[in-house]
Amino acid sequence: MTPPDTQDPDLLRRLLRAKDRMDAASHEEWPVERLAKVSHISPGHFARQFKEAFGLPPHRYLLTRRIEKAKALLRDTQMSISEIAFHTGWGSLGTFGRTFRDVTGENPSTIREDTQASAHNLPRPPIVPI
């Protein structure tokens, strides 16, 4: 019996090349056809093999990366939620908010408020006598 295609090191390298491109430019549009060209395989084969190799379809993987980046920006910057939405590749604030809520279970503003509240409630370091 032959192993599944995802065991083929050449195919894995091709899939990783496409995944790396999505990681590096997650704000860009990455339709399956574009990813398949990067990988030098057909779109249908790419979509099936990507999901088998990484556990998610390419589109869902890209959404996850965008959400991860948006969460980091919400925590670590003062960018507005609108700026973060457009910076991470969404064409509309509504789509960003809906997708963010679907993936994380929370609104972007809730993540920001929780981060700011926890920053203000940090415990004070103990005073050590000299």
N, C-alpha and C positions, 0 to 999 in steps of 0.2 A: 504494500500500500504506500502511495506517495504522500508525503506530508502536505498540509495545506499551503497555499501560495504564500501566506504571511511568514512561513518559515524560510522562504527564499531570501537570502541576504540582499540580493540585488533589489528585489521588490521592496523590502523594508527600507533600504537606503533611499529609494525613490519616494516612498511615503513620508519618510522623515524629512526629506528635502522640502516637500510641500508643507508639512507641519511646521517646520522651521520658518518658512516664508510667512505663514499665517501668524506665527508668534512674533516675528519681527515687525510686521505691518498689519496688526489686527484691526486697525482703523480703516483699512482698505476693503473693498468688495472682493470676495473670493468665491465666485461661483465654481461649481464642480468642474466645469469645462476648463477654467483657468488653472485650477489645481492639477487637473489631469495633464495639461500641457507641461507644467513644471515637472511632473513625474514621468512624462513620456509614456503614458498608458491611456487607454480609452476612459471616457468619463464614467461609464457604468462600472467597469472593473475597478476604477479608482474608488468610487463611492463604497462599493462592497468591501474592498480590501482595507480601506481606511477604518471603517467601522469595526471590522474584525480585529485589526491590529491595535486600535486605540480605545475601543469600547463605546465610541460615540460617532454618529455621522459627522461629516466635515462641518456642516452648518452649525450643528449644536456645539461642536468643539470651539468654533470661532466665537459663538455667542458667549460661551463660558469664559474664554480668554478676555473678551471685551468687558464682561462683568467684573472679573478679577482686577483688571486695570482700573475700572471705574471705582471699585471699592477702595483701592489704594489711593486714588486721587481724592476721594471723599475724605479719607482719613488724614492724608498727608499734605493737602494743599488747601488754599482758600478759593480755588476756582469755583464759580457758580455751578449749580447742577446742570444748567443748560450748556455751559462751556464744556463740562465733562462729557455730557451726552454727545456733543458734536465731535469732541476730541477723540472719543473712543469709537467713532464710526457710525453712530446712529444718525439718520436723516431727520428725525423728529424727536422732540422731548417726550411726547406721548408714548411712542414706541419704546423708547429707552426706559421710561418709568414702568410700563407694563411688563416688559421683558425682565427688568431688574427685579421686580416684585415676584414674578413667576419663578425665577431662578433662586432668589435668596429668601423669599418669604417676607421681605421688608421693603419699605420704600427707601429710595436714596436719601431723602431728608432724615429719616429715622436713623440710618447708619451715621450720618454726619452729626446729628444731635447726640447720639450715644457716645461717639468718639470725643466730642467736645466736652460732654458732661464728665466722662471718665478722666479726661485730662485735668479737669479742675478739682477732682476729688482724689487726687493721688495722696496716699499716706505720706506723712512727713517722715523723713529719716530720723532715726533715734539720735538724741543728743548724747554724745559720749564725753564724759568728763576727762579732762587732760591731767 
